[in-house]
Amino acid sequence: MGSLDETLAPIWRRRCFRGGVIENENVGADSASSAWAAIATLNGLPATTMPNGRSESGLPIGVQIVGGYLEDRSTIAFAGLIEREFGGFTPPPI
């Protein structure tokens, strides 16, 4: 056992904000926030994102599943396993 099949990582460094509410006008310009996405993107690795739990205020918390080169199907299958164990997506309260 010397290698990992998938790696779990955050999607973003901040909690999500409620739909329709923008806390910071420069959210898109914050390059430090997108550093987690760069793990897969810059290395040409497949990544699947999915909700996995909720914050104290009921908003979804996401997880990024990063797989090995050309292993797209394994990240999607792993997301299915997480969904089966922890429950599927439910819309946040509005």
C-alpha positions in Angstrom: 0.0 0.0 0.0 2.2 2.8 -1.2 -0.3 5.0 -3.0 -3.7 6.7 -2.6 -6.5 6.3 -5.0 -8.3 9.6 -4.1 -7.5 12.6 -2.0 -10.1 14.7 -0.2 -9.6 18.5 -0.1 -11.7 21.6 0.6 -13.2 23.3 -2.4 -12.8 26.9 -1.1 -11.1 28.4 1.9 -14.3 30.2 3.1 -17.8 29.1 4.0 -20.3 29.7 1.3 -22.7 32.6 1.6 -26.5 32.5 1.4 -27.7 32.8 -2.2 -28.4 36.4 -3.3 -26.1 37.8 -0.6 -22.6 39.0 -1.5 -20.5 39.6 1.6 -17.5 40.8 -0.3 -17.6 42.4 -3.8 -14.1 41.0 -4.5 -14.9 37.3 -3.9 -14.0 36.3 -7.4 -10.7 38.2 -7.3 -9.5 36.4 -4.2 -6.8 34.1 -5.7 -6.0 32.6 -2.3 -9.5 31.2 -2.1 -9.1 29.3 -5.4 -5.8 27.7 -4.3 -7.6 24.4 -3.4 -9.0 24.1 -6.9 -5.4 24.5 -8.3 -4.3 21.2 -6.7 -6.2 19.3 -9.4 -6.4 21.9 -12.2 -2.7 22.8 -12.5 -1.6 19.2 -12.3 -4.2 18.0 -14.9 -5.9 15.7 -12.4 -9.6 14.9 -12.3 -11.6 16.3 -9.5 -15.2 15.9 -8.5 -16.9 18.3 -6.0 -19.9 17.5 -3.9 -21.8 18.7 -0.8 -20.9 16.8 2.3 -22.5 18.2 5.4 -23.9 21.6 6.5 -22.5 24.6 8.4 -24.1 25.8 11.6 -26.4 28.0 9.6 -27.5 25.1 7.4 -25.6 25.9 4.2 -23.8 23.1 2.4 -20.1 22.4 2.9 -18.3 21.0 -0.1 -15.6 18.5 -0.5 -13.3 18.1 -3.5 -12.3 14.5 -4.5 -9.0 14.5 -6.5 -8.0 11.4 -8.4 -5.0 10.1 -10.3 -4.3 11.0 -13.9 -7.0 9.8 -16.2 -9.0 8.4 -13.3 -12.1 10.5 -13.8 -14.4 7.6 -13.2 -12.9 6.8 -9.8 -13.5 10.3 -8.4 -17.2 10.1 -9.5 -17.5 6.6 -8.1 -16.0 7.7 -4.8 -18.5 10.6 -4.7 -21.2 8.0 -5.0 -19.8 6.1 -2.0 -19.8 9.3 0.1 -23.3 10.0 -1.0 -24.4 6.5 0.0 -22.8 6.7 3.4 -23.7 10.2 4.4 -26.9 10.9 2.4 -27.6 12.7 -0.8 -28.0 16.4 -1.6 -30.9 18.2 0.0 -31.5 21.9 -0.8 -30.5 24.4 1.9 -33.2 26.3 3.7 -34.2 29.5 2.0 
